[in-house]
């Protein structure tokens, strides 16, 4: 079925996995006192900061991009190499 192929598993198993992961993420967010609106406001504040401070904020964003890329890109390549064997 195309739906199972898209989801990577049967519909029921995918729903169960999503429920379990949602509970775990909700517990972690509750422990750290983070709420979805906090994430929205953080993004909004970043955009406002970018607008108000101009290129300095953009430079900080670039630093985050480079720092994150130094971790994400090698992990991505390693995972692709490990999955290539299958």
MARBATOR-87656 format. One record per residue: x, z, y of N, C-alpha, C in turn; residue number from 1; residue in one letter. Coordinates in Angstrom, 2 decimals, always signed. Layout:
+---------+---------+---------+---------+---------+---------+---------+---------+---------+--------+------+
:   neast :     nup :  nnorth :  caeast :    caup : canorth :   ceast :     cup :  cnorth : lummar : loza :
+---------+---------+---------+---------+---------+---------+---------+---------+---------+--------+------+
:       X :       Z :       Y :       X :       Z :       Y :       X :       Z :       Y :    NUM :    A :
...
+---------+---------+---------+---------+---------+---------+---------+---------+---------+--------+------+
***
This chain:
+---------+---------+---------+---------+---------+---------+---------+---------+---------+--------+------+
:   neast :     nup :  nnorth :  caeast :    caup : canorth :   ceast :     cup :  cnorth : lummar : loza :
+---------+---------+---------+---------+---------+---------+---------+---------+---------+--------+------+
:   +0.84 :   +0.00 :   -1.19 :   +0.00 :   +0.00 :   +0.00 :   +0.88 :   +0.00 :   +1.25 :      1 :    X :
:   +0.40 :   -0.65 :   +2.26 :   +1.18 :   -0.73 :   +3.49 :   +1.20 :   +0.61 :   +4.23 :      2 :    X :
:   +0.13 :   +1.40 :   +4.10 :   +0.09 :   +2.70 :   +4.77 :   +1.11 :   +3.64 :   +4.14 :      3 :    X :
:   +1.17 :   +3.66 :   +2.82 :   +2.14 :   +4.51 :   +2.13 :   +3.56 :   +4.08 :   +2.48 :      4 :    X :
:   +3.78 :   +2.79 :   +2.58 :   +5.12 :   +2.31 :   +2.94 :   +5.47 :   +2.72 :   +4.36 :      5 :    X :
:   +4.51 :   +2.63 :   +5.26 :   +4.74 :   +3.01 :   +6.64 :   +5.05 :   +4.51 :   +6.75 :      6 :    X :
:   +4.27 :   +5.33 :   +6.04 :   +4.45 :   +6.79 :   +6.10 :   +5.63 :   +7.27 :   +5.28 :      7 :    X :
:   +6.07 :   +6.48 :   +4.30 :   +7.17 :   +6.89 :   +3.46 :   +6.74 :   +7.69 :   +2.26 :      8 :    X :
:   +5.46 :   +7.96 :   +2.14 :   +4.91 :   +8.75 :   +1.03 :   +3.40 :   +8.57 :   +1.07 :      9 :    X :
:   +2.70 :   +9.21 :   +0.16 :   +1.24 :   +9.11 :   +0.18 :   +0.69 :   +9.82 :   +1.42 :     10 :    X :
:   -0.52 :   +9.49 :   +1.76 :   -1.14 :  +10.07 :   +2.96 :   -1.26 :  +11.59 :   +2.83 :     11 :    X :
:   -1.72 :  +12.06 :   +1.67 :   -1.92 :  +13.50 :   +1.48 :   -0.60 :  +14.26 :   +1.57 :     12 :    X :
:   +0.44 :  +13.75 :   +0.91 :   +1.74 :  +14.42 :   +0.97 :   +2.31 :  +14.42 :   +2.38 :     13 :    X :
:   +2.11 :  +13.33 :   +3.10 :   +2.59 :  +13.25 :   +4.48 :   +1.87 :  +14.27 :   +5.35 :     14 :    X :
:   +0.57 :  +14.41 :   +5.18 :   -0.20 :  +15.39 :   +5.96 :   +0.28 :  +16.80 :   +5.65 :     15 :    X :
:   +0.52 :  +17.11 :   +4.37 :   +1.00 :  +18.43 :   +3.99 :   +2.38 :  +18.70 :   +4.60 :     16 :    X :
:   +3.26 :  +17.71 :   +4.55 :   +4.59 :  +17.87 :   +5.15 :   +4.48 :  +18.12 :   +6.65 :     17 :    X :
:   +3.62 :  +17.35 :   +7.32 :   +3.46 :  +17.53 :   +8.76 :   +2.90 :  +18.90 :   +9.10 :     18 :    X :
:   +1.98 :  +19.40 :   +8.29 :   +1.43 :  +20.74 :   +8.52 :   +2.51 :  +21.80 :   +8.36 :     19 :    X :
:   +3.32 :  +21.69 :   +7.30 :   +4.39 :  +22.68 :   +7.07 :   +5.41 :  +22.65 :   +8.20 :     20 :    X :
:   +5.84 :  +21.45 :   +8.58 :   +6.83 :  +21.35 :   +9.66 :   +6.23 :  +21.83 :  +10.98 :     21 :    X :
:   +4.95 :  +21.54 :  +11.23 :   +4.31 :  +22.01 :  +12.46 :   +4.26 :  +23.53 :  +12.51 :     22 :    X :
:   +3.99 :  +24.17 :  +11.39 :   +3.97 :  +25.64 :  +11.35 :   +5.36 :  +26.19 :  +11.63 :     23 :    X :
:   +6.38 :  +25.60 :  +11.00 :   +7.75 :  +26.08 :  +11.21 :   +8.20 :  +25.89 :  +12.66 :     24 :    X :
:   +7.93 :  +24.73 :  +13.22 :   +8.31 :  +24.48 :  +14.62 :   +7.54 :  +25.40 :  +15.54 :     25 :    X :
:   +6.26 :  +25.62 :  +15.25 :   +5.47 :  +26.55 :  +16.06 :   +6.00 :  +27.96 :  +16.01 :     26 :    X :
:   +6.45 :  +28.40 :  +14.83 :   +7.03 :  +29.74 :  +14.72 :   +8.31 :  +29.85 :  +15.53 :     27 :    X :
:   +9.18 :  +28.84 :  +15.44 :  +10.44 :  +28.86 :  +16.19 :  +10.16 :  +28.85 :  +17.69 :     28 :    X :
:   +9.23 :  +28.00 :  +18.11 :   +8.90 :  +27.95 :  +19.54 :   +8.32 :  +29.27 :  +20.01 :     29 :    X :
:   +7.54 :  +29.93 :  +19.18 :   +6.96 :  +31.21 :  +19.54 :   +8.05 :  +32.28 :  +19.65 :     30 :    X :
:   +9.02 :  +32.25 :  +18.73 :  +10.11 :  +33.22 :  +18.76 :  +10.90 :  +33.09 :  +20.07 :     31 :    X :
:  +11.15 :  +31.84 :  +20.48 :  +11.92 :  +31.61 :  +21.70 :  +11.04 :  +31.53 :  +22.94 :     32 :    X :
:   +9.76 :  +31.82 :  +22.78 :   +8.80 :  +31.85 :  +23.88 :   +8.79 :  +30.52 :  +24.65 :     33 :    X :
:   +8.71 :  +29.43 :  +23.89 :   +8.65 :  +28.09 :  +24.46 :   +7.26 :  +27.53 :  +24.16 :     34 :    X :
:   +6.67 :  +26.93 :  +25.19 :   +5.36 :  +26.34 :  +25.03 :   +5.42 :  +24.87 :  +25.43 :     35 :    X :
:   +4.53 :  +24.03 :  +24.90 :   +4.57 :  +22.60 :  +25.22 :   +4.58 :  +22.31 :  +26.71 :     36 :    X :
:   +3.84 :  +23.08 :  +27.48 :   +3.85 :  +22.85 :  +28.94 :   +5.21 :  +23.15 :  +29.54 :     37 :    X :
:   +5.96 :  +24.10 :  +28.94 :   +7.31 :  +24.38 :  +29.42 :   +8.19 :  +23.14 :  +29.28 :     38 :    X :
:   +8.04 :  +22.43 :  +28.17 :   +8.82 :  +21.21 :  +27.96 :   +8.42 :  +20.16 :  +28.99 :     39 :    X :
:   +7.13 :  +20.04 :  +29.24 :   +6.65 :  +19.09 :  +30.25 :   +7.20 :  +19.45 :  +31.63 :     40 :    X :
:   +7.10 :  +20.74 :  +31.99 :   +7.59 :  +21.16 :  +33.30 :   +9.10 :  +21.02 :  +33.41 :     41 :    X :
:   +9.83 :  +21.23 :  +32.33 :  +11.29 :  +21.03 :  +32.36 :  +11.60 :  +19.57 :  +32.64 :     42 :    X :
:  +10.87 :  +18.67 :  +32.00 :  +11.08 :  +17.24 :  +32.25 :  +10.71 :  +16.89 :  +33.69 :     43 :    X :
:   +9.58 :  +17.42 :  +34.15 :   +9.15 :  +17.17 :  +35.52 :  +10.17 :  +17.70 :  +36.52 :     44 :    X :
:  +10.67 :  +18.92 :  +36.28 :  +11.68 :  +19.49 :  +37.17 :  +12.95 :  +18.66 :  +37.16 :     45 :    X :
:  +13.30 :  +18.11 :  +36.00 :  +14.48 :  +17.25 :  +35.93 :  +14.30 :  +16.02 :  +36.81 :     46 :    X :
:  +13.12 :  +15.41 :  +36.73 :  +12.86 :  +14.22 :  +37.53 :  +12.87 :  +14.57 :  +39.01 :     47 :    X :
:  +12.27 :  +15.69 :  +39.38 :  +12.26 :  +16.11 :  +40.79 :  +13.69 :  +16.40 :  +41.25 :     48 :    X :
:  +14.46 :  +17.08 :  +40.39 :  +15.86 :  +17.35 :  +40.70 :  +16.62 :  +16.05 :  +40.90 :     49 :    X :
:  +16.38 :  +15.09 :  +40.04 :  +17.03 :  +13.79 :  +40.15 :  +16.69 :  +13.14 :  +41.47 :     50 :    X :
:  +15.43 :  +13.22 :  +41.85 :  +15.00 :  +12.62 :  +43.11 :  +15.61 :  +13.35 :  +44.31 :     51 :    X :
:  +15.63 :  +14.68 :  +44.27 :  +16.12 :  +15.46 :  +45.40 :  +17.64 :  +15.44 :  +45.53 :     52 :    X :
:  +18.33 :  +15.52 :  +44.41 :  +19.78 :  +15.62 :  +44.48 :  +20.49 :  +14.30 :  +44.28 :     53 :    X :
:  +19.74 :  +13.29 :  +43.92 :  +20.30 :  +11.95 :  +43.85 :  +21.32 :  +11.77 :  +42.74 :     54 :    X :
:  +22.46 :  +11.22 :  +43.09 :  +23.46 :  +10.81 :  +42.10 :  +24.12 :  +11.97 :  +41.39 :     55 :    X :
:  +24.13 :  +13.14 :  +41.99 :  +24.75 :  +14.30 :  +41.32 :  +23.97 :  +14.64 :  +40.06 :     56 :    X :
:  +22.65 :  +14.61 :  +40.14 :  +21.83 :  +14.88 :  +38.97 :  +21.98 :  +13.76 :  +37.94 :     57 :    X :
:  +22.10 :  +12.54 :  +38.41 :  +22.30 :  +11.42 :  +37.51 :  +23.63 :  +11.54 :  +36.78 :     58 :    X :
:  +24.66 :  +12.03 :  +37.48 :  +25.96 :  +12.26 :  +36.84 :  +25.85 :  +13.33 :  +35.77 :     59 :    X :
:  +25.08 :  +14.38 :  +36.03 :  +24.87 :  +15.43 :  +35.04 :  +24.14 :  +14.87 :  +33.82 :     60 :    X :
:  +23.17 :  +14.00 :  +34.05 :  +22.45 :  +13.34 :  +32.95 :  +23.43 :  +12.50 :  +32.13 :     61 :    X :
:  +24.30 :  +11.80 :  +32.81 :  +25.32 :  +11.00 :  +32.11 :  +26.24 :  +11.88 :  +31.28 :     62 :    X :
:  +26.61 :  +13.05 :  +31.81 :  +27.43 :  +13.99 :  +31.04 :  +26.70 :  +14.44 :  +29.79 :     63 :    X :
:  +25.41 :  +14.72 :  +29.92 :  +24.61 :  +15.13 :  +28.75 :  +24.57 :  +13.99 :  +27.73 :     64 :    X :
:  +24.42 :  +12.77 :  +28.23 :  +24.36 :  +11.60 :  +27.35 :  +25.67 :  +11.45 :  +26.58 :     65 :    X :
:  +26.77 :  +11.58 :  +27.26 :  +28.07 :  +11.44 :  +26.60 :  +28.31 :  +12.58 :  +25.62 :     66 :    X :
:  +28.03 :  +13.80 :  +26.04 :  +28.23 :  +14.94 :  +25.13 :  +27.35 :  +14.84 :  +23.90 :     67 :    X :
:  +26.10 :  +14.50 :  +24.09 :  +25.20 :  +14.34 :  +22.95 :  +25.61 :  +13.18 :  +22.06 :     68 :    X :
:  +26.04 :  +12.09 :  +22.68 :  +26.47 :  +10.92 :  +21.92 :  +27.70 :  +11.20 :  +21.06 :     69 :    X :
:  +28.55 :  +12.11 :  +21.52 :  +29.74 :  +12.46 :  +20.74 :  +29.36 :  +13.14 :  +19.43 :     70 :    X :
:  +28.20 :  +13.73 :  +19.37 :  +27.73 :  +14.37 :  +18.14 :  +26.79 :  +13.44 :  +17.37 :     71 :    X :
:  +25.84 :  +12.84 :  +18.09 :  +24.78 :  +12.08 :  +17.44 :  +25.29 :  +10.79 :  +16.79 :     72 :    X :
:  +26.13 :  +10.05 :  +17.49 :  +26.59 :   +8.76 :  +16.97 :  +27.40 :   +8.92 :  +15.67 :     73 :    X :
:  +28.40 :   +9.82 :  +15.61 :  +29.10 :   +9.98 :  +14.33 :  +28.21 :  +10.46 :  +13.19 :     74 :    X :
:  +27.28 :  +11.36 :  +13.49 :  +26.36 :  +11.83 :  +12.44 :  +25.48 :  +10.68 :  +11.98 :     75 :    X :
:  +25.00 :   +9.86 :  +12.91 :  +24.20 :   +8.70 :  +12.56 :  +24.97 :   +7.74 :  +11.67 :     76 :    X :
:  +26.20 :   +7.44 :  +12.04 :  +27.03 :   +6.53 :  +11.25 :  +27.29 :   +7.11 :   +9.87 :     77 :    X :
:  +27.59 :   +8.40 :   +9.80 :  +27.83 :   +9.05 :   +8.51 :  +26.58 :   +8.98 :   +7.63 :     78 :    X :
:  +25.42 :   +9.27 :   +8.19 :  +24.18 :   +9.20 :   +7.42 :  +23.89 :   +7.77 :   +6.95 :     79 :    X :
:  +24.16 :   +6.78 :   +7.79 :  +23.95 :   +5.39 :   +7.38 :  +24.89 :   +5.01 :   +6.25 :     80 :    X :
:  +26.14 :   +5.48 :   +6.31 :  +27.10 :   +5.19 :   +5.24 :  +26.67 :   +5.85 :   +3.95 :     81 :    X :
:  +26.22 :   +7.10 :   +4.02 :  +25.78 :   +7.81 :   +2.83 :  +24.52 :   +7.18 :   +2.23 :     82 :    X :
:  +23.63 :   +6.69 :   +3.06 :  +22.41 :   +6.05 :   +2.57 :  +22.66 :   +4.62 :   +2.09 :     83 :    X :
:  +23.75 :   +4.02 :   +2.50 :  +24.07 :   +2.65 :   +2.11 :  +24.35 :   +2.56 :   +0.61 :     84 :    X :
:  +24.84 :   +3.62 :   +0.02 :  +25.17 :   +3.64 :   -1.40 :  +23.95 :   +3.51 :   -2.28 :     85 :    X :
:  +22.82 :   +3.92 :   -1.80 :  +21.59 :   +3.93 :   -2.61 :  +21.10 :   +2.55 :   -2.88 :     86 :    X :
+---------+---------+---------+---------+---------+---------+---------+---------+---------+--------+------+
***
